[in-house]
Amino acid sequence: MIEPKSSFPVFTVKDLDAAKSFYAENFGFDVVFSGDWYIHLVSKSGVQIGFLLPDQPTQPPIFQRPYSGEGVIFSLEVDNADAALTVAKSKSLNIVLELRSEDWGQRHFCIQDPNGVYIDIVQSFEPTEEYRKNYVTE
């Protein structure tokens, strides 16, 4: 078995500076690596994310295409989705899904960053009885 010790997504994007500014200003991420072709950010709680420029000759071809904006959701869990939405609106962030509560135990809304990455801002709560049975508890 392979036993991971941490995880982080890496998005191949066209604008590293926009990514760096967006995540630092809106989520408090700090830059821990900043090169001409890659940046790595870490939040105070330890959430990590990386951004890579497309067409880097040091990278294999499978890592060279820019992110298309489809098929990936980067979720960030918060204590209070309502408060996070207030902040998002005050900063005029691009809200692409309005705040809603889901029966499976999430209150969330979604924004899109300057490179097209969808960020689902999620607050967990107790799911309805219908969904509670789907959760594995020991």
Steps between C-alpha positions, in 0.01 A plus 500: 500500500613855428446714809475873421620749758343809339328611182472809283360578158717659233325700229675581173395861442600792280539767769707418809493857630119508492487170688751615760316827564153346502575227753714723721252789512180297528600189696820596681724253316875559535749435222747226596654462153498758223681426176456628146297191407344372829367638828397308810268650760407389852223630726542554872300179560729301268291488182737491200458585132743526211489683169711412198540690173411303185755376247789469744781302335601355839158336535363191323239566228212387725568801727538761225141574395328791679203435724177522299273593792299178484493177694670617821361664812743632762309490830595710800322418824410790727329532838231737372396509133267797557785710639728387216237607246481844662878533457485371140234756412689783672805413287287471182620144440351314202218304666384231256273302735291673762498385862290190556454220749517140381329206668828304503637741759654797326424870489704647218551744218749502216731766360733496202858624521672710229636186329159330486540267801170433676527535878218348702480668840348234726365486854409152627195427712296196600346337188136402474401146598492400132870583456621414851498129410756567223767618742743240630548522875690270728 
